[in-house]
Amino acid sequence: MAREIRIEISDEAYEALERVAAEKHVPAEDYAGRVLDADLMRSRFLEGARSFVTEYGQAFAERFGRPTKHSADAA
């Protein structure tokens, strides 16, 4: 279910929002929603990654080893 929120932003920020949204050929409100969704997904991903490392990091390192200098340079 979609929800609607009301936020206040500066005139300069809204002008920038309109400009970027127009470049992407979407309404400013849709673009703002997409940006917010993407930021929240990124935050949830990073939170999950931190949780994984905290819970399983040591066992993972013991099982698969730590990166060597050579393998770190390749990435």
N, C-alpha and C positions, 0 to 999 in steps of 0.2 A: 504494500500500500504506500502510495506517495504521500508525503507530508509537505506542508508549505510553512516556510519560516519568513519572518520579516527581519531584515538587517538594515542598518544605516552605514553607508560608506561615504567618504568624501566625494565632492564633485570631480576631483581629479581622478580618483580611483574608478568612478563610474564611467567617466569618459574613456579611460584606458580599457575598461571592461567592454564597453560598446565597440571600440575600435578593434580589439582582438576578436570579439565575437563576429563582427562583420567580416573580418578576414577569413573566418572559418565558415561563414554563411549560416550562422545559427543565431537565434535570438539571445540577447544578453543574459536573460534569466536562465536559459538552458545551458549556456556556456558556464555560468557561475555554478550551477548545480553539478555539472560534469567535473569542474575543477575541485569542488568540495568533495565529491565522491572519490576522486582519484587521491586526494590528500588523505582522506580517512582510510582508504584501502592501504595506502603506503604505511600509515601509522599502525594499522592492525598487523600488516606483514612484519614490520620491524619489531613490534611487541611479541609476535609469535616466534620470530627468530631469536630474540633475546631469551625468551622462555625456553626454547629448545637448547640453546647453548648452556644455559644455567642447569637445566635438568639432565641433558645427555652429552654435553661437551666433553667431559672427562672420559666417559666410556667410549665415545666416538674416537677421541685421540688415541686411547689405548688400543682400540681395535684396528684402526686404519693408519695410525702414526701421525706425526706432525709433518707439515710441508718442509721439504729440504730447501736450501737456498736456490738450487737449480730449478726446482719445480715452481717456486715462487717467482723467479725471473721469467719463466715461460708464460705466466698468466699476465 
